[in-house]
Amino acid sequence: MKDILFKNVSMEDRETIELYLSKYCESCLSIFTFSSFMAWEKIYKYQWAVSDDTLLLKFVMPENNKECFVQPIGRFPLDLQNKIIKYAQSLDYELEIYSVSDTFIEKFKDFASFFKLTERRDMDNYIYLAEDLAALNGRKYQPKRNLLSQLEKNYSWISESISPENIPDCLAVVSDIYGKQELIENLFLSQELESLDFVLKNFLKLKEEGMLIRIDGKPAAFSIYERLNSSICAVHYEKAKKDYRGLYQLINRETAKVILSKGYKYINREEDLGIEGLRKAKLSYYPVEMCPAHVLVFKK
């Protein structure tokens, strides 16, 4: 591995990284976007390299400072596989490879045999039909429609695309939702908001899309999403003030309508991180698929 030169992920690397993601990546996991690596770079210290027509990405786990890999993207020939195996053997801990798909495991069986397959339900991504979330038809979505009716009966609202002009309004929504004490007590939340702050302040450079909702003229909720592949759009962030019952359902529905109008069949709403309330909320929208995010742990 010493002959492979890794460098920190930066805005200048977009073209090369996206070339490999678009050419080789078949995963439905939302992590496989350039903006995801950039948004979380300060927290996970993402680095990348290209070797043997393969994109390699590694990061550092904040809690233990151990170096890990993301699933390699590309041809991944035998020589490169052997380099990673030898590198794993040289470490004094078990090397982990994250966000591994079933397709990768099947394609590179011999390489995967050096690792223990670990299921990570909390990191699996929720995949929905865009039409389901946009229309909310049928009895199973009646509770969602009831909440939307209550909101629309009590308040007037408008939606607009996120642009440089209204990004300060999105930042204001975040400030209104979370207090300093909550961020001190919840490390992951503070990290997520750090990544969100970066995305909003680099919105155009990252080529993100989003929607802002105003209630009675005031900014109240927003979402940020982007193309994952030709059929799936990933919703990376969704924030709404807690003062308005039904507001999360509104931003969810309106975002889905826009995504559906752009020709996407599916929406990836990312993982639940094992948070009970978040899992319940995501399941209540009836995903059509759970996209697995396996972890390969090297057998010492």
JONOR-V529415 format. One line per field, one symbol per residue. ss: DSSP state (~ for helix, > for strand, _ for the rest). psi: psi as a letter, one per 30 degrees, with the letter a starting at -180 (. if undefined). burial: # if it has 24 or more other C-alpha atoms within 12 Angstrom, else .. Layout:
ss=???
psi=???
burial=???
//
This chain:
ss=______>>__~~~~~~~~~~~~~~_________~~~~~~_~~~~__>>>>>__>>>>>>>______>>>>>>>>___~~~~~~~~~~~~~_____>>>>>_~~~~~~_~~~~__>>>>__~~~_>>>>>~~~~~~___~~~~~~~~~~~~~~~~__>>>>>_____~~~~~~~~~~~__~~~~~~_~~~~~~~~~~~~~~~_______>>>>>>>__>>>>>>>>>>____>>>>>>>>>______~~~~~~~~~~~~~~~____>>>_______~~~~~~~~_____>>>__>>>>>__
psi=fffjjklkklffgeeeefeeeeefkgkgkffhkeeeeeegeeefhklllkkhhkkkkllkkeffgkklllkkjaeileeeeeeeeeeefflgljkkklhkleeeeeeheeeffflkkkkieffkkkklkeeefeehllefgeeeeeeeeeefeflkllllkklfegeeeeeeeeefekleeeeefjeeeeeefeeeeeeefheeefhlllkkkkkhfkkflllkllkeaffkkkjekjkkkffjkfeeeeeeeeeeeeeeffgkelkjgalfggjeeeeeeeffgikfkjjkilkkkkj.
burial=.......####.##..##.##...###########################..#######......########.#...##..##.##.....#########.##..#..##.##.##.#.###############.......##..#..#.....#.#####..##.#######.#..............##.#######.#..##########...###########.###########..#################...#########......#..##.###..#########..
//
